[in-house]
Amino acid sequence: MIDIELKSLLYQIHQKKDIIGQAIDRLKQKKYLPTQSIPAMTTAYREFFGEVYEHLCPIQRNCVHNVYERLHLADKVLMRMGSILSF
């Protein structure tokens, strides 16, 4: 199930990059674009990562962890950017 979720995240990463790119372009034009987006999908990671953890080598565990944590960070930045700029 985690592998299916990771494939879905590839599309979500593209969407988040697009939102950030559009926001940067608008800021350069001194315009505002709301940056809030739907948080990255993490259901399988939260529910099942503990079950597959022991079956992954250290590099695989690190890679999966990095993907999810970086997306979590991107979500936080987008939400914060949206709240700061929507004064």
C-alpha positions as CSV (number, residue, x, y, z in Angstrom):
1,M,0.0,0.0,0.0
2,I,2.9,2.4,0.7
3,D,4.2,1.8,-2.8
4,I,0.9,2.9,-4.3
5,E,0.8,6.0,-2.1
6,L,4.4,6.9,-3.1
7,K,3.3,6.7,-6.7
8,S,0.5,9.1,-6.0
9,L,2.9,11.5,-4.3
10,L,4.8,11.9,-7.5
11,Y,1.8,13.7,-8.9
12,Q,1.3,15.7,-5.7
13,I,4.9,16.8,-5.8
14,H,4.3,18.1,-9.3
15,Q,1.3,20.0,-8.1
16,K,3.1,21.6,-5.2
17,K,6.0,22.6,-7.4
18,D,3.5,24.2,-9.8
19,I,1.8,26.1,-6.9
20,I,5.1,27.4,-5.6
21,G,6.3,28.4,-9.1
22,Q,3.0,30.3,-9.7
23,A,3.3,32.0,-6.3
24,I,6.9,33.1,-7.0
25,D,5.9,34.5,-10.4
26,R,3.0,36.5,-8.9
27,L,5.2,37.8,-6.1
28,K,7.7,39.1,-8.7
29,Q,4.7,41.0,-10.2
30,K,3.8,42.3,-6.7
31,K,0.6,40.2,-6.8
32,Y,-0.8,37.6,-4.5
33,L,-1.6,34.0,-5.1
34,P,-3.1,31.9,-2.3
35,T,-0.7,29.0,-1.6
36,Q,-2.8,26.8,0.6
37,S,-3.0,23.3,-0.8
38,I,-4.3,20.0,0.3
39,P,-1.7,18.3,2.5
40,A,0.3,15.4,1.0
41,M,-1.3,11.9,1.3
42,T,0.2,10.1,4.3
43,T,-2.4,7.5,5.2
44,A,-0.4,4.4,4.3
45,Y,2.8,5.9,5.8
46,R,1.1,6.6,9.1
47,E,-0.8,3.3,9.3
48,F,1.6,0.8,7.8
49,F,5.2,2.0,7.8
50,G,5.8,0.3,11.1
51,E,4.9,-3.0,9.5
52,V,7.2,-2.7,6.5
53,Y,10.0,-0.9,8.4
54,E,11.9,-4.1,9.2
55,H,11.7,-5.4,5.7
56,L,13.4,-2.3,4.2
57,C,17.2,-1.7,4.2
58,P,18.4,1.4,5.9
59,I,18.7,3.4,2.6
60,Q,15.1,2.5,1.7
61,R,13.8,3.5,5.1
62,N,15.7,6.8,4.9
63,C,14.4,7.5,1.4
64,V,10.7,6.9,2.4
65,H,11.1,9.0,5.5
66,N,12.7,11.8,3.6
67,V,9.9,11.9,0.9
68,Y,7.2,12.1,3.5
69,E,9.0,14.6,5.8
70,R,9.9,16.9,2.9
71,L,6.4,16.9,1.7
72,H,5.2,17.6,5.2
73,L,7.6,20.5,5.4
74,A,6.4,21.8,1.9
75,D,2.8,21.7,3.2
76,K,3.8,23.7,6.3
77,V,5.7,26.3,4.2
78,L,2.8,26.7,1.8
79,M,0.3,27.1,4.6
80,R,2.5,29.6,6.4
81,M,3.2,31.5,3.2
82,G,-0.5,31.7,2.6
83,S,-1.2,33.0,6.0
84,I,1.6,35.6,6.0
85,L,0.7,37.0,2.6
86,S,-3.0,37.1,3.1
87,F,-2.9,40.1,5.4
